[in-house]
Amino acid sequence: MLGMCRGRRKFLAASLALLFIPALTWLYLSVGSFQVKPLPLSPLEAQSSTLVGGAGERQALELRVRAVEEENRALRRELSRPPRSPSARLPNSSHRGNQSRTHSEEGTGDNEGQKAAAVGNSSDCVQQPVVDKCETIHVAIVCAGYNASRDVVTLVKSVLFHRRNPLHFHFITDSIAQQILSSLFHTWMVPAVKVDFYDADELKSEVSWIPNKHYSGIYGLMKLVLTKTLPSDLQRVIVLDTDITFATDIAELWAVFHKFKGQQVLGLVENQSDWYLGNLWKNHRPWPALGRGFNTGVILLLLDRLRKLRWEQMWRLTAERELMSMLSTSLADQDIFNAVIKQNPFLVHQLPCFWNVQLSDHTRSEKCYKDVSDLKVIHWNSPKKLRVKNKHVEFFRNLYLTFLEYDGNLLRRELFGCPSEADHNSPALSTLDEDDPCYEFRRERFTVHRTHLYFLHYEYEPSSDNTDVTLVAQLSMDRLQMLEAICKHWEGPISLALYLSDAEAQQFLRYAQGSEVLMSRGNVGYHIVYKEGQFYPVNLLRNVAMRQVNTPYMFLSDIDFLPMYGLYEYLRKSVVQLDMANNKKALVVPAFETLRYRLSYPKSKAELLSQLDMGTLFTFRYHVWTKGHAPTNFAKWRTATTPYRVQWEADFEPYVMVRRDSPEYDRRFVGFGWNKVAHIMELDAQEYEFVVLPNAYMIHMPHAPSFDITKFRSNKQYRVCLKTLKEEFQQNMSRRYGFAALKYMTAENNS
């Protein structure tokens, strides 16, 4: 604060001098013969007093004017430099706004900077190396598996939040991570962001010969082969671990490449633990390293120079030599990087510590962040991640959670003035009339929702007999309590689409990870569709869940229904019995409901009929929407012992099992109304037979009315628009299926 005040006083004095000294000079030169007493302007006061007569006084004044003008030019240069972007700061640290100490003044080991600070001016402003406005910044990340794919999203969010430049992400992934991340970025549609994927499986042979004890496994060694993996014309890249959080614009780090000198090809931060000093425990024997060694969570790679230095041969020879005595690596690629640097110190450019604040259990990072005013990169380099032991861990955790729960839709901002490769708005949107009272309904059909597939670990191989079936459903946060019950009733695979905000997705994650029932199931695929717009995109959610089904058949259900015990096996047997593989059939599972929150779930059809007779159960929606399930013919079902066929009727919306290649749901229907009806109509138009299973049933559990059904009931315009969309859908059906589709128009008019 004192330094800031002194700087302001200095600037004020210099400004006044800039205004008044030229005036005084002009006055002095004008009057000529007038005797003007020498101005006491130190430090030239002593010098000017030794000069005699008017000529001496004139010379002293001119010298002082030139000195003041030079000083003001220096001040103007300082003030014209771009301000630093605000970064995260520790609690109780000195907040300097855009003014902060230079890197060298922060004790980072940048000797060149220290020398410059010793001889340069003492301004608190920092001159940042310039990165062109539209220069693309390249970032490489190794990411494999479900958990890493989830973690890397937080890193990407933190980078996107601060960035002002186009970005090109290079992901080295396994097939799982590629599927998840390609879908995520495709639906995220962030302008000026390009993504490329490189198959990690093809690289395994390059590093699999290295024994590795690190928790990252073989993927922790793949940074070693980036010179071979990334495009040959890519000259430089920032390499990041997935457990990184940025608190500043990544362009600042990209600018550090300009500081590389001589044969420097690696930009690294010193390791902030005693690991490589070998004194953490008795008989601890680390790989060789230069001093404390360097952490490889953040690396600047000059790829073109590395290739000229034959990097591949260099690290391989080093690894082979050290493994003769070390037997395996403990810290994966980091051990090998450090062994190479030990032999070739000239390769490394040491980055200031704030570019990689390391939070492992044995960290000494506090020494770094106590000496600096800005933290730029936080690194959770511990298998325990956010549960590390650190007295400031709450602050770091809050910084991380800020991006974890941040609405990713807000990061879709344009970089104005930079060329964009594609128009991220759907062309169909431009054809819509914004004055149309149903514009918001129509718009929803073309809205692209950011989608994160397989939010949790999924592992399931369908049975080899080609009878396997997946339960498909969708839900929002208010139906989360149904998940455990469904998992207890259905032992087969499940594909769920969850409509959540970023913050709700984290609540769901905590809920799932705290549930023994859910964590014991590896065959449930959870697919997050992030909230956007004012309607619940029910049919989009169903389609997302359907597309991830990897079994030959799928049972299309809703989250508030509990299937009967054993339904999974019963449906598989029905596949064979009804020759589903060679016939287009939709197997109907009769739907019932209860008004009781506590229900003794019937274990058999006989028990269900008994509860039906006692009034504990009812046929589904018999009192408000009879037409929806009346064609199931519940009277016949009571005594049926074999499957029976039923005909399509207007407004029929049963729950069915169909083949995986059956048509998707129509996206124009959102919220409440006609979403399942339209799908069943489509199945009928494609000549699916509706066959009711005599010993199958499902029961709807009571819950509070959804927000969408409330809007439907209270908003007349909502009902008008739904009717309009329904008529347009029927017209589309007529165009697609011709004369056969006329029955849908007739049936609707007669209903």
Secondary structure as the mmCIF struct_conf table of DSSP 4:
data_model
#
loop_
_struct_conf.conf_type_id
_struct_conf.id
_struct_conf.beg_label_comp_id
_struct_conf.beg_label_asym_id
_struct_conf.beg_label_seq_id
_struct_conf.end_label_comp_id
_struct_conf.end_label_asym_id
_struct_conf.end_label_seq_id
HELX_RH_AL_P HELX_RH_AL_P1 LEU A 2 VAL A 31
TURN_TY1_P TURN_TY1_P1 GLY A 32 SER A 33
BEND BEND1 PHE A 34 PHE A 34
HELX_LH_PP_P HELX_LH_PP_P1 LYS A 37 LEU A 39
TURN_TY1_P TURN_TY1_P2 SER A 42 PRO A 43
BEND BEND2 LEU A 44 LEU A 44
HELX_RH_AL_P HELX_RH_AL_P2 GLU A 45 SER A 49
TURN_TY1_P TURN_TY1_P3 THR A 50 THR A 50
BEND BEND3 LEU A 51 LEU A 51
HELX_RH_AL_P HELX_RH_AL_P3 GLY A 53 SER A 80
BEND BEND4 ARG A 81 ARG A 81
HELX_LH_PP_P HELX_LH_PP_P2 PRO A 82 PRO A 86
STRN STRN1 ALA A 88 ALA A 88
TURN_TY1_P TURN_TY1_P4 PRO A 91 ASN A 92
BEND BEND5 SER A 93 SER A 93
HELX_LH_PP_P HELX_LH_PP_P3 SER A 94 HIS A 95
TURN_TY1_P TURN_TY1_P5 GLY A 97 ASN A 98
TURN_TY1_P TURN_TY1_P6 HIS A 103 HIS A 103
HELX_RH_3T_P HELX_RH_3T_P1 SER A 104 GLU A 106
TURN_TY1_P TURN_TY1_P7 GLY A 107 GLY A 107
HELX_RH_AL_P HELX_RH_AL_P4 ASN A 111 VAL A 119
BEND BEND6 GLY A 120 GLY A 120
BEND BEND7 ASP A 124 ASP A 124
HELX_LH_PP_P HELX_LH_PP_P4 GLN A 127 VAL A 130
TURN_TY1_P TURN_TY1_P8 LYS A 133 CYS A 134
HELX_LH_PP_P HELX_LH_PP_P5 GLU A 135 THR A 136
STRN STRN2 ILE A 137 CYS A 143
HELX_RH_AL_P HELX_RH_AL_P5 GLY A 145 HIS A 162
BEND BEND8 ASN A 165 ASN A 165
STRN STRN3 LEU A 167 THR A 173
HELX_RH_AL_P HELX_RH_AL_P6 SER A 175 TRP A 188
TURN_TY1_P TURN_TY1_P9 PRO A 191 ALA A 192
STRN STRN4 VAL A 193 ASP A 199
HELX_RH_3T_P HELX_RH_3T_P2 ALA A 200 GLU A 202
TURN_TY1_P TURN_TY1_P10 LEU A 203 LEU A 203
HELX_RH_AL_P HELX_RH_AL_P7 LYS A 204 VAL A 207
TURN_TY1_P TURN_TY1_P11 SER A 208 TRP A 209
BEND BEND9 ILE A 210 ILE A 210
STRN STRN5 ASN A 212 ASN A 212
BEND BEND10 HIS A 214 HIS A 214
TURN_TY1_P TURN_TY1_P12 TYR A 215 SER A 216
HELX_RH_3T_P HELX_RH_3T_P3 GLY A 217 VAL A 225
HELX_RH_AL_P HELX_RH_AL_P8 LEU A 226 THR A 229
BEND BEND11 LEU A 230 LEU A 230
TURN_TY1_P TURN_TY1_P13 SER A 232 ASP A 233
STRN STRN6 ARG A 236 LEU A 240
TURN_TY1_P TURN_TY1_P14 THR A 242 ASP A 243
STRN STRN7 ILE A 244 PHE A 246
BEND BEND12 ALA A 247 THR A 248
HELX_RH_AL_P HELX_RH_AL_P9 ILE A 250 ALA A 255
HELX_RH_3T_P HELX_RH_3T_P4 VAL A 256 LYS A 259
TURN_TY1_P TURN_TY1_P15 GLY A 262 GLN A 263
STRN STRN8 LEU A 266 GLU A 270
HELX_LH_PP_P HELX_LH_PP_P6 ASN A 271 ASN A 271
BEND BEND13 GLN A 272 GLN A 272
STRN STRN9 SER A 273 SER A 273
BEND BEND14 ASP A 274 ASP A 274
HELX_RH_3T_P HELX_RH_3T_P5 TRP A 275 LEU A 277
TURN_TY1_P TURN_TY1_P16 GLY A 278 GLY A 278
BEND BEND15 LEU A 280 TRP A 281
TURN_TY1_P TURN_TY1_P17 LYS A 282 ASN A 283
HELX_LH_PP_P HELX_LH_PP_P7 PRO A 286 PRO A 288
BEND BEND16 LEU A 290 LEU A 290
TURN_TY1_P TURN_TY1_P18 GLY A 291 ARG A 292
STRN STRN10 PHE A 294 LEU A 302
HELX_RH_AL_P HELX_RH_AL_P10 LEU A 303 LYS A 308
TURN_TY1_P TURN_TY1_P19 LEU A 309 ARG A 310
HELX_RH_AL_P HELX_RH_AL_P11 TRP A 311 MET A 326
BEND BEND17 SER A 328 SER A 328
STRN STRN11 THR A 329 THR A 329
BEND BEND18 SER A 330 LEU A 331
TURN_TY1_P TURN_TY1_P20 ALA A 332 ALA A 332
HELX_RH_AL_P HELX_RH_AL_P12 ASP A 333 GLN A 343
HELX_RH_3T_P HELX_RH_3T_P6 PRO A 345 LEU A 347
STRN STRN12 VAL A 348 LEU A 351
HELX_LH_PP_P HELX_LH_PP_P8 PRO A 352 PRO A 352
HELX_RH_3T_P HELX_RH_3T_P7 CYS A 353 TRP A 355
BEND BEND19 ASN A 356 ASN A 356
STRN STRN13 VAL A 357 GLN A 358
TURN_TY1_P TURN_TY1_P21 ASP A 361 HIS A 362
STRN STRN14 THR A 363 THR A 363
TURN_TY1_P TURN_TY1_P22 SER A 365 SER A 365
HELX_RH_AL_P HELX_RH_AL_P13 GLU A 366 ASP A 371
BEND BEND20 SER A 373 SER A 373
STRN STRN15 LEU A 375 LEU A 375
STRN STRN16 VAL A 377 HIS A 379
BEND BEND21 SER A 382 SER A 382
TURN_TY1_P TURN_TY1_P23 PRO A 383 LYS A 384
HELX_RH_3T_P HELX_RH_3T_P8 LYS A 385 ARG A 387
TURN_TY1_P TURN_TY1_P24 LYS A 391 HIS A 392
HELX_RH_AL_P HELX_RH_AL_P14 VAL A 393 LEU A 404
TURN_TY1_P TURN_TY1_P25 GLU A 405 GLU A 405
BEND BEND22 TYR A 406 TYR A 406
HELX_RH_3T_P HELX_RH_3T_P9 GLY A 408 LEU A 411
TURN_TY1_P TURN_TY1_P26 PHE A 416 GLY A 417
BEND BEND23 CYS A 418 CYS A 418
BEND BEND24 GLU A 421 ALA A 422
BEND BEND25 ASN A 425 ASN A 425
HELX_RH_3T_P HELX_RH_3T_P10 PRO A 427 THR A 431
BEND BEND26 LEU A 432 LEU A 432
TURN_TY1_P TURN_TY1_P27 GLU A 434 ASP A 435
BEND BEND27 ASP A 436 ASP A 436
TURN_TY1_P TURN_TY1_P28 PRO A 437 CYS A 438
HELX_RH_AL_P HELX_RH_AL_P15 TYR A 439 GLU A 444
TURN_TY1_P TURN_TY1_P29 ARG A 445 PHE A 446
STRN STRN17 THR A 451 HIS A 452
BEND BEND28 LEU A 453 LEU A 453
BEND BEND29 PHE A 455 LEU A 456
TURN_TY1_P TURN_TY1_P30 SER A 464 ASP A 465
BEND BEND30 ASN A 466 ASN A 466
STRN STRN18 VAL A 469 SER A 476
HELX_RH_3T_P HELX_RH_3T_P11 MET A 477 ARG A 479
TURN_TY1_P TURN_TY1_P31 LEU A 480 GLN A 481
HELX_RH_AL_P HELX_RH_AL_P16 MET A 482 HIS A 489
BEND BEND31 GLY A 492 GLY A 492
STRN STRN19 ILE A 494 LEU A 500
HELX_RH_AL_P HELX_RH_AL_P17 ASP A 502 GLN A 513
TURN_TY1_P TURN_TY1_P32 GLY A 514 GLY A 514
HELX_RH_AL_P HELX_RH_AL_P18 GLU A 516 MET A 519
TURN_TY1_P TURN_TY1_P33 SER A 520 SER A 520
BEND BEND32 GLY A 522 ASN A 523
STRN STRN20 VAL A 524 TYR A 530
BEND BEND33 GLY A 533 PHE A 535
HELX_RH_AL_P HELX_RH_AL_P19 VAL A 538 ARG A 547
TURN_TY1_P TURN_TY1_P34 GLN A 548 GLN A 548
BEND BEND34 THR A 551 PRO A 552
STRN STRN21 TYR A 553 LEU A 556
TURN_TY1_P TURN_TY1_P35 ILE A 559 ASP A 560
STRN STRN22 PHE A 561 PRO A 563
HELX_LH_PP_P HELX_LH_PP_P9 MET A 564 MET A 564
TURN_TY1_P TURN_TY1_P36 TYR A 565 GLY A 566
HELX_RH_AL_P HELX_RH_AL_P20 LEU A 567 GLN A 577
TURN_TY1_P TURN_TY1_P37 LEU A 578 ASP A 579
HELX_RH_3T_P HELX_RH_3T_P12 MET A 580 ASN A 582
BEND BEND35 ASN A 583 ASN A 583
STRN STRN23 LYS A 585 VAL A 589
STRN STRN24 ALA A 591 GLU A 593
BEND BEND36 LEU A 595 LEU A 595
BEND BEND37 TYR A 597 ARG A 598
BEND BEND38 LYS A 603 SER A 604
HELX_RH_AL_P HELX_RH_AL_P21 LYS A 605 MET A 614
TURN_TY1_P TURN_TY1_P38 GLY A 615 GLY A 615
BEND BEND39 THR A 616 THR A 616
STRN STRN25 PHE A 618 THR A 619
TURN_TY1_P TURN_TY1_P39 PHE A 620 VAL A 624
HELX_RH_3T_P HELX_RH_3T_P13 THR A 626 GLY A 628
TURN_TY1_P TURN_TY1_P40 HIS A 629 HIS A 629
HELX_RH_3T_P HELX_RH_3T_P14 ALA A 630 THR A 632
HELX_RH_AL_P HELX_RH_AL_P22 PHE A 634 THR A 639
BEND BEND40 THR A 642 THR A 642
STRN STRN26 TYR A 644 VAL A 646
TURN_TY1_P TURN_TY1_P41 ALA A 650 ASP A 651
STRN STRN27 TYR A 655 ARG A 659
TURN_TY1_P TURN_TY1_P42 ARG A 660 ASP A 661
BEND BEND41 SER A 662 SER A 662
HELX_LH_PP_P HELX_LH_PP_P10 PRO A 663 ASP A 666
TURN_TY1_P TURN_TY1_P43 ARG A 667 ARG A 668
BEND BEND42 GLY A 671 TRP A 674
HELX_RH_AL_P HELX_RH_AL_P23 ASN A 675 ALA A 685
TURN_TY1_P TURN_TY1_P44 GLN A 686 GLU A 687
STRN STRN28 GLU A 689 VAL A 692
TURN_TY1_P TURN_TY1_P45 PRO A 694 ASN A 695
STRN STRN29 MET A 698 HIS A 700
HELX_LH_PP_P HELX_LH_PP_P11 MET A 701 PRO A 702
HELX_LH_PP_P HELX_LH_PP_P12 ALA A 704 SER A 706
HELX_RH_AL_P HELX_RH_AL_P24 PHE A 707 SER A 714
HELX_RH_AL_P HELX_RH_AL_P25 LYS A 716 TYR A 737
HELX_RH_3T_P HELX_RH_3T_P15 GLY A 738 ALA A 741
HELX_RH_AL_P HELX_RH_AL_P26 LEU A 742 ASN A 750
#
